[in-house]
């Protein structure tokens, strides 16, 4: 009997437990992945707290997965054992709902979410559907590629679908797990990049990541200071602070767009007139599907975008999760698995 180790949440609010269990057989249009690395994302708190609608515990979290296909199930075409692949938040779609028929797989009515609707990558092996697989280019290490499957694709996808075009001013609010990637993407896209964070001590990092301007949000009104720079065509809001997000609206240029990728716990308060007269818009953006992930990975490999990470073995999953939650990690925790023959 082939077995594997996994870290799972047995009940709402419980600590992680490391278990050994039998490996599952891949079903039709599924593959088994030998996991090499899996990022620890803030969204994994939905599993830890048992809070996501429809979540069934116990569950193995993890939706920033990089590994190698070990076995394939019936009906799998285009993929073979040995292929290096990634799996992100979007774990599959039904192909038949209205969104899927329009090619909008991310809003599939029956979307499968990796690590929530099915067991994820906090394990030595996982089962994935083939429509969720992204090919991983050779220029990225496993640990570097893992956070790109959620934090990376979310910021990359939001910026490339924003109203901004090369040469426009784009501000990135927050310099954490999402923001430090957003600044790199914005700079590589050819935007005049403004990083907004708390404290002067963050300025050198922002400049290192490619920011052309830096705003210390502890020194005066952020929106006014951004407007003094000419205003931003887009603000990528990664910081989970409603007040900080609200302040940036006054810094948008006419026709500007606030792109929300961070989810503050408090509601946003926005005056309608502040949006109406300068034609401003607010848009949320989720991560993306497998092809979006491939685009992200290829862009990062080609143009040198990399996450800043700390790695942990599976046995230290609690430490990796706690450092992520406390903000002590700089900037993404990644679980790494030892190489293991199939």
C-alpha positions in Angstrom: 0.0 0.0 0.0 1.5 3.3 -1.1 1.2 6.0 1.6 2.0 9.7 2.0 2.2 12.3 4.7 -0.1 15.3 4.9 -0.9 18.2 7.2 -4.6 18.6 7.7 -7.1 20.6 9.8 -9.3 18.0 11.6 -12.0 20.5 12.9 -12.7 24.2 13.0 -10.0 26.1 14.9 -7.9 23.0 15.5 -4.1 22.8 15.2 -2.6 21.1 12.2 -2.0 17.4 12.5 0.6 15.4 10.5 -1.0 12.2 9.3 0.1 9.2 7.2 -2.6 7.9 4.9 -3.0 5.9 1.7 -2.4 7.7 -1.6 -5.6 8.0 -3.7 -5.9 6.8 -7.2 -6.4 9.6 -9.8 -9.8 9.4 -11.4 -11.0 10.3 -14.9 -9.3 13.5 -16.2 -7.2 13.6 -13.0 -3.5 13.3 -12.2 -1.6 12.6 -9.0 1.1 15.2 -8.3 4.2 14.5 -6.3 4.4 17.8 -4.4 7.7 19.6 -4.3 6.6 22.9 -2.7 3.4 24.6 -1.5 3.0 28.2 -0.5 1.2 29.1 2.7 -1.4 31.7 1.8 -3.6 33.9 4.1 -6.6 32.4 2.4 -5.7 29.1 4.1 -7.2 30.7 7.2 -10.6 29.8 5.7 -9.7 26.1 6.3 -8.0 26.6 9.6 -11.1 28.4 11.0 -13.7 26.2 9.2 -15.2 29.3 7.8 -15.6 28.8 4.0 -19.1 28.0 2.8 -19.5 24.3 2.0 -16.1 23.4 3.5 -16.0 19.9 4.9 -13.4 19.0 7.5 -10.9 17.3 7.9 -9.2 19.0 5.0 -5.6 19.3 3.7 -5.1 23.0 2.7 -2.8 24.4 0.1 -3.4 26.1 -3.3 0.1 27.3 -4.2 1.3 23.9 -5.4 4.4 23.0 -7.5 5.3 19.4 -8.3 5.6 16.7 -10.9 2.9 14.4 -12.3 3.4 11.0 -10.8 0.4 9.1 -12.2 -2.4 9.8 -14.6 -6.0 8.7 -14.6 -8.3 7.5 -17.4 -8.9 10.0 -20.2 -5.9 12.2 -19.6 -4.5 13.7 -22.8 -1.7 16.2 -23.1 -0.1 15.4 -19.8 2.3 12.6 -18.7 4.2 11.4 -15.7 7.3 13.6 -15.2 5.6 16.8 -16.4 6.4 19.7 -14.0 3.1 21.4 -13.1 1.5 24.0 -10.8 -2.0 24.2 -9.2 -3.5 27.4 -7.9 -6.7 28.5 -6.2 -8.8 27.5 -9.2 -8.9 23.8 -9.1 -11.4 23.1 -11.9 -14.7 24.2 -13.6 -17.8 22.4 -14.9 -17.5 23.6 -18.5 -21.3 23.8 -18.9 -22.5 26.7 -16.7 -23.1 30.2 -18.3 -19.8 31.5 -17.2 -17.8 28.6 -18.6 -19.7 28.7 -21.9 -18.4 32.3 -22.2 -14.9 31.2 -21.3 -15.0 32.9 -17.9 -13.8 29.9 -15.9 -13.0 31.9 -12.7 -16.6 32.6 -12.1 -17.8 29.1 -12.8 -20.9 28.4 -10.8 -19.4 25.1 -9.6 -15.8 26.1 -9.3 -13.6 23.7 -7.4 -11.2 25.5 -5.1 -7.9 23.7 -4.3 -7.4 22.9 -0.7 -11.0 23.8 0.2 -13.3 21.8 -2.1 -10.6 19.1 -2.4 -7.4 18.3 -0.5 -4.5 20.6 -1.4 -0.7 20.8 -1.4 0.1 20.6 2.3 1.1 17.0 1.5 3.6 14.8 -0.3 1.0 14.0 -3.0 -2.3 15.5 -4.2 -4.9 14.8 -6.8 -5.7 17.5 -9.3 -8.0 17.9 -12.3 -6.3 18.5 -15.6 -8.0 21.8 -16.4 -6.3 23.1 -13.2 -2.7 22.3 -14.4 -0.2 24.9 -15.4 3.1 24.1 -17.0 6.1 25.4 -15.0 9.1 26.8 -16.9 12.6 25.7 -16.1 13.8 29.2 -15.0 12.0 29.0 -11.6 12.8 26.9 -8.6 10.0 25.0 -6.9 10.0 27.2 -3.8 10.1 30.4 -5.9 7.3 29.2 -8.2 4.9 28.2 -5.5 3.7 31.6 -4.3 3.3 32.7 -7.9 0.3 30.3 -8.1 -1.8 32.7 -5.9 0.0 35.8 -4.8 1.7 36.1 -8.2 -1.2 35.4 -10.5 -3.5 37.6 -8.5 -1.3 40.7 -8.8 -0.1 39.9 -12.3 -3.7 39.3 -13.6 -5.2 42.4 -11.9 -2.5 44.7 -13.3 -2.7 43.3 -16.9 -6.5 43.7 -16.8 -6.4 47.2 -15.4 -7.1 50.4 -17.4 -3.4 51.3 -17.1 -1.1 51.2 -20.1 2.7 51.4 -20.4 3.9 54.8 -19.2 0.9 55.4 -16.9 1.3 55.9 -13.2 0.3 52.9 -11.1 0.4 52.8 -7.3 0.7 49.6 -5.3 -0.7 49.9 -1.8 1.1 47.6 0.7 4.5 46.0 0.5 3.7 42.5 1.9 3.1 39.1 0.4 1.1 40.5 -2.5 2.5 44.0 -2.7 6.1 43.1 -3.1 5.2 41.2 -6.2 2.8 43.9 -7.4 5.6 46.5 -7.4 7.8 44.2 -9.4 5.1 43.5 -12.0 4.1 47.1 -12.3 7.7 48.2 -12.9 8.3 45.4 -15.4 5.0 46.3 -17.2 6.5 49.7 -17.9 4.3 51.6 -15.5 5.6 54.6 -13.5 5.4 52.7 -10.2 4.5 54.3 -6.9 4.8 52.1 -3.8 2.8 53.0 -0.7 3.7 51.5 2.7 4.1 52.3 6.3 7.4 53.8 7.4 10.6 55.2 5.9 12.4 51.9 6.5 10.4 50.3 3.6 11.7 52.8 1.1 14.9 51.0 0.2 13.0 47.7 -0.4 10.4 49.5 -2.6 13.2 51.0 -4.7 15.0 47.6 -4.8 11.8 46.0 -6.2 11.5 48.6 -8.9 9.4 51.5 -7.5 10.1 54.9 -9.0 8.4 56.7 -6.2 7.7 55.9 -2.5 4.9 57.3 -0.2 5.2 56.7 3.5 1.5 56.4 4.5 2.3 57.5 8.1 3.3 61.0 6.9 0.2 62.9 5.8 -2.7 62.1 3.5 -1.8 59.4 1.0 -4.4 60.4 -1.6 -3.2 64.0 -1.6 0.4 63.0 -1.9 -0.4 60.6 -4.8 -2.4 63.3 -6.5 0.6 65.7 -6.2 2.5 63.1 -8.3 -0.1 63.6 -11.0 -2.5 60.9 -9.9 -2.6 57.2 -10.6 -4.4 55.5 -13.5 -4.7 52.5 -11.3 -4.1 51.7 -7.6 -3.5 48.0 -6.8 -4.8 47.7 -3.3 -3.0 44.7 -1.5 -3.1 46.0 2.1 -6.0 44.6 4.1 -6.9 48.0 5.6 -10.2 49.7 4.6 -9.0 53.1 5.8 -5.7 52.9 3.8 -7.6 51.8 0.7 -10.2 54.6 1.0 -7.4 57.2 1.2 -6.0 56.2 -2.1 -9.2 57.1 -4.0 -8.4 60.8 -3.8 -5.1 60.0 -5.5 -6.6 58.5 -8.7 -6.3 60.4 -11.9 -9.5 61.1 -13.9 -10.9 57.8 -15.3 -8.7 56.0 -12.7 -9.4 52.6 -11.3 -9.0 51.1 -7.8 -8.2 47.4 -8.2 -8.9 45.4 -5.0 -6.9 42.2 -4.5 -6.6 42.4 -0.7 -9.7 41.8 1.4 -10.0 44.1 4.5 -12.3 42.8 7.2 -14.1 46.2 7.5 -16.4 47.6 4.8 -15.2 50.4 2.5 -16.8 53.8 2.9 -16.9 55.7 -0.4 -18.7 58.9 -1.3 -20.6 58.4 -4.6 -19.7 61.9 -5.8 -16.0 61.1 -5.4 -16.5 58.4 -8.1 -19.0 60.2 -10.3 -17.3 63.4 -11.2 -13.8 62.1 -12.1 -15.3 58.9 -13.6 -13.5 56.6 -11.2 -14.2 52.9 -10.8 -13.6 50.2 -8.2 -13.1 46.6 -9.2 -12.3 43.4 -7.4 -10.1 40.8 -9.0 -9.7 37.1 -8.1 -6.7 35.1 -9.1 -7.1 33.3 -12.5 -7.3 30.0 -14.2 -4.5 27.6 -15.3 -3.5 29.5 -18.4 -3.3 32.7 -16.5 -1.0 30.9 -14.1 1.2 29.8 -17.0 1.4 33.4 -18.3 2.4 34.5 -14.8 5.1 31.9 -14.4 6.5 32.5 -17.9 6.6 36.3 -17.3 8.4 35.8 -14.0 10.9 33.4 -15.5 11.6 35.8 -18.4 11.8 39.1 -16.7 13.2 38.2 -13.3 10.2 38.7 -11.0 10.7 36.6 -7.8 8.9 36.3 -4.5 10.8 36.7 -1.3 10.3 33.5 0.7 11.1 31.5 3.8 11.0 27.7 3.5 9.8 25.1 6.0 9.6 21.3 6.0 6.1 19.8 6.3 6.8 19.0 10.0 7.0 22.8 10.7 3.7 23.7 9.1 2.4 25.3 12.3 5.5 27.6 12.4 5.1 28.4 8.7 1.4 29.3 9.2 1.9 31.3 12.4 4.8 33.4 10.8 2.5 34.1 7.9 -0.4 35.2 10.1 1.8 37.4 12.4 3.4 39.1 9.4 6.8 38.0 10.6 7.6 36.1 7.4 9.3 38.1 4.7 7.2 37.7 2.6 5.8 34.2 1.8 6.0 31.0 3.8 6.6 27.9 1.6 6.5 24.3 2.6 9.0 22.1 0.8 8.9 18.3 0.5 11.9 16.1 0.2 12.5 14.4 -3.2 10.8 11.1 -3.2 10.5 8.4 -5.9 7.1 7.5 -7.1 
